[in-house]
Amino acid sequence: MYKPRMNYFKEEDILHLTVSEERETASVELSPNITVELNEKGELIGIEILNASSFIRDFILETAQAKMLNLYNVPVSLTT
């Protein structure tokens, strides 16, 4: 069984996640900087993230902000 790998190419700022050693036969751009790689069956075998440092920073900030907003938007029960 293949063990997933993650490689970061610092000079290009590219993060590449590999989940299978199968040959890539197609790719799909999910967003301007995220591409998924597919095998001949259309199954995911890898993900490439361009401008990875910005993407990860923004993702972490957005996730933290969403969690904090959830904490502050919890309905408060008032008893009289």
Secondary structure in CASP SS format (residue, H / E / C, confidence):
PFRMAT SS
TARGET T0000
AUTHOR 0000-0000-0000
METHOD secondary structure of the structure
MODEL  1
M C 1.00
Y C 1.00
K C 1.00
P C 1.00
R E 1.00
M E 1.00
N E 1.00
Y E 1.00
F E 1.00
K C 1.00
E C 1.00
E C 1.00
D C 1.00
I E 1.00
L E 1.00
H E 1.00
L E 1.00
T E 1.00
V C 1.00
S C 1.00
E C 1.00
E C 1.00
R C 1.00
E C 1.00
T C 1.00
A E 1.00
S E 1.00
V E 1.00
E E 1.00
L E 1.00
S E 1.00
P C 1.00
N C 1.00
I E 1.00
T E 1.00
V E 1.00
E E 1.00
L E 1.00
N C 1.00
E C 1.00
K C 1.00
G C 1.00
E C 1.00
L E 1.00
I E 1.00
G E 1.00
I E 1.00
E E 1.00
I E 1.00
L E 1.00
N C 1.00
A H 1.00
S H 1.00
S H 1.00
F H 1.00
I H 1.00
R H 1.00
D H 1.00
F H 1.00
I H 1.00
L H 1.00
E H 1.00
T H 1.00
A H 1.00
Q H 1.00
A H 1.00
K H 1.00
M H 1.00
L H 1.00
N H 1.00
L H 1.00
Y H 1.00
N C 1.00
V C 1.00
P C 1.00
V C 1.00
S C 1.00
L C 1.00
T C 1.00
T C 1.00
END
